[in-house]
Amino acid sequence: MSAVLAAESAPVAKPLASPIAAVLLGTGVVGGAFLKLLNTPAAASIRLVGAANSRRQQTRAEHLADRALREKLKSHGDMRDDAALLAALDANEALVKVIVDATACGTLASRHAEWLGRGYHVVTANKSLAGGDLAGWRALQAALAQGGRYGDSATVGAGLPVISTLRRLRHCGDALLTLEGVFSGSLSYLFNQYDGSQPFSVLLRRARELGYTEPDPRSDLSGEDVARKLLILARCAGFALRPDEVEVESLVPESLRGVDLETFLARLEELDEPLAARFAEAKARGGALRFLARLNQRGRARVGLVEVPANHPATRLYGTDNQFAFSTTRYNTQPLVIQGPGAGPEVTAQALLGDVLALA
Ligand SMILES: NC(=O)c1ccc[n+]([C@@H]2O[C@H](COP(=O)([O-])OP(=O)(O)OC[C@H]3O[C@@H](n4cnc5c(N)ncnc54)[C@H](OP(=O)(O)O)[C@@H]3O)[C@@H](O)[C@H]2O)c1
């Protein structure tokens, strides 16, 4: 075993009074990867004092230290009760108390501002608040103005330094002129692969089997997740947009939006013809199709399928890579481009960890 692997798998002794006490909400794909990172030396300053899935939670130290915590929470533990998790944070002597939200739960996200107001920090992969309705976002800004800290790196681009870069540019007096990119790993994969040689539905089935799409691929194809990310970035850039101000082109035909998942999967071929026609038109003009998010200088935001020239930066993506191209007053001849894996449990959990460590 290499030295690095040995270090990663060895139990890490936590100091009795760790500088950071954390509660983890969500022990799914990302939360599970975060739990693994907590057992690495990099996280030695963090003490986990509570963890929960949607139905159960654990606050007892001996159970939280169990490597099988994630599995055990599926059948053992106390019933869900946010108050008991917050009480576990309160009972800890740590100076920094943080709630890590690794869920997609809107109800939990709607409590972030309240938690910040009560003196806890929040670190989140959950986009529902920062990318949700304007009132919620404004409540978040108001809570942050009172001094809480909100780690939101993982909400856009997974582990890529997208939000932090945008904030840093603005902090230095730079202003965003345009933002353009591919913000979805699954849509990146689908259009990187789609060359007309096989039906789109075949690629979509493969992407689903590979775990690149959500179990219900309409969550990806609707463009709504990309729209939420664009909304978060637009707001970071100074445009306090409402969700309905982001124009979204869904790739899900009207007739397939209301049907159950099984029916949708059985009728995937209905996606093929319209996309094949658009692909053929683009190809005839020497172009390619990419699912892009765009924001312009006036705050106009759009998400949808775009015909791009063959030499467009988005045509040089691989696999499920994301791309974020910022044109700013200072990056105005060539955009500043951030590109790389924009999904995946390890990199997303690492973004959460980075935000938690930055609190100390
Ligand atoms: N997967 C990625 O690559 C990725 C990348 C960037 C961002 N994200 C974001 O990260 C978040 C988590 O994604 P994921 O892929 O880990 O999802 P997931 O595997 O479906 O896990 C979600 C977890 O949240 C739990 N949960 C739901 N409601 C809860 C509640 N009220 N209280 C406590 N726990 C609750 C679920 O509990 P049960 O197990 O009981 O259902 C589950 O453990 C999402 O917001 C996602 O958009 C994911």
PDBQT file of the ligand as one rigid body, heavy atoms in Angstrom, charges set to zero:
ROOT
HETATM    1  N1  LIG A 401     -23.529  13.807  -7.173  1.00  0.00    +0.000 N 
HETATM    2  C1  LIG A 401     -22.764  14.809  -7.632  1.00  0.00    +0.000 C 
HETATM    3  O1  LIG A 401     -21.799  14.601  -8.389  1.00  0.00    +0.000 OA
HETATM    4  C2  LIG A 401     -23.055  16.225  -7.232  1.00  0.00    +0.000 A 
HETATM    5  C3  LIG A 401     -22.217  17.259  -7.701  1.00  0.00    +0.000 A 
HETATM    6  C4  LIG A 401     -22.448  18.570  -7.272  1.00  0.00    +0.000 A 
HETATM    7  C5  LIG A 401     -23.515  18.834  -6.438  1.00  0.00    +0.000 A 
HETATM    8  N2  LIG A 401     -24.340  17.815  -6.036  1.00  0.00    +0.000 N 
HETATM    9  C6  LIG A 401     -25.449  18.148  -5.140  1.00  0.00    +0.000 C 
HETATM   10  O2  LIG A 401     -25.206  17.514  -3.885  1.00  0.00    +0.000 OA
HETATM   11  C7  LIG A 401     -26.460  17.210  -3.261  1.00  0.00    +0.000 C 
HETATM   12  C8  LIG A 401     -26.461  15.721  -2.895  1.00  0.00    +0.000 C 
HETATM   13  O3  LIG A 401     -26.315  14.973  -4.090  1.00  0.00    +0.000 OA
HETATM   14  P1  LIG A 401     -26.151  13.381  -4.043  1.00  0.00    +0.000 P 
HETATM   15  O4  LIG A 401     -25.755  12.987  -5.404  1.00  0.00    +0.000 OA
HETATM   16  O5  LIG A 401     -25.329  12.976  -2.872  1.00  0.00    +0.000 OA
HETATM   17  O6  LIG A 401     -27.673  12.941  -3.784  1.00  0.00    +0.000 OA
HETATM   18  P2  LIG A 401     -28.205  11.568  -3.156  1.00  0.00    +0.000 P 
HETATM   19  O7  LIG A 401     -27.216  10.476  -3.369  1.00  0.00    +0.000 OA
HETATM   20  O8  LIG A 401     -29.603  11.416  -3.644  1.00  0.00    +0.000 OA
HETATM   21  O9  LIG A 401     -28.224  11.856  -1.577  1.00  0.00    +0.000 OA
HETATM   22  C9  LIG A 401     -29.102  12.770  -0.994  1.00  0.00    +0.000 C 
HETATM   23  C10 LIG A 401     -29.064  12.538   0.494  1.00  0.00    +0.000 C 
HETATM   24  O10 LIG A 401     -29.859  13.534   1.114  1.00  0.00    +0.000 OA
HETATM   25  C11 LIG A 401     -30.645  12.899   2.122  1.00  0.00    +0.000 C 
HETATM   26  N3  LIG A 401     -31.780  13.734   2.491  1.00  0.00    +0.000 N 
HETATM   27  C12 LIG A 401     -32.845  14.109   1.744  1.00  0.00    +0.000 A 
HETATM   28  N4  LIG A 401     -33.666  14.877   2.482  1.00  0.00    +0.000 NA
HETATM   29  C13 LIG A 401     -33.086  14.996   3.703  1.00  0.00    +0.000 A 
HETATM   30  C14 LIG A 401     -33.454  15.641   4.907  1.00  0.00    +0.000 A 
HETATM   31  N5  LIG A 401     -34.582  16.343   5.015  1.00  0.00    +0.000 N 
HETATM   32  N6  LIG A 401     -32.618  15.540   5.980  1.00  0.00    +0.000 NA
HETATM   33  C15 LIG A 401     -31.464  14.837   5.908  1.00  0.00    +0.000 A 
HETATM   34  N7  LIG A 401     -31.083  14.188   4.792  1.00  0.00    +0.000 NA
HETATM   35  C16 LIG A 401     -31.882  14.267   3.712  1.00  0.00    +0.000 A 
HETATM   36  C17 LIG A 401     -31.008  11.576   1.495  1.00  0.00    +0.000 C 
HETATM   37  O11 LIG A 401     -31.499  10.694   2.472  1.00  0.00    +0.000 OA
HETATM   38  P3  LIG A 401     -32.018   9.198   2.096  1.00  0.00    +0.000 P 
HETATM   39  O12 LIG A 401     -30.763   8.401   1.908  1.00  0.00    +0.000 OA
HETATM   40  O13 LIG A 401     -32.780   8.804   3.309  1.00  0.00    +0.000 OA
HETATM   41  O14 LIG A 401     -32.848   9.343   0.870  1.00  0.00    +0.000 OA
HETATM   42  C18 LIG A 401     -29.652  11.191   0.939  1.00  0.00    +0.000 C 
HETATM   43  O15 LIG A 401     -28.851  10.631   1.947  1.00  0.00    +0.000 OA
HETATM   44  C19 LIG A 401     -27.538  17.613  -4.268  1.00  0.00    +0.000 C 
HETATM   45  O16 LIG A 401     -28.017  18.891  -3.950  1.00  0.00    +0.000 OA
HETATM   46  C20 LIG A 401     -26.796  17.629  -5.594  1.00  0.00    +0.000 C 
HETATM   47  O17 LIG A 401     -27.388  18.511  -6.537  1.00  0.00    +0.000 OA
HETATM   48  C21 LIG A 401     -24.123  16.532  -6.402  1.00  0.00    +0.000 A 
ENDROOT
TORSDOF 0
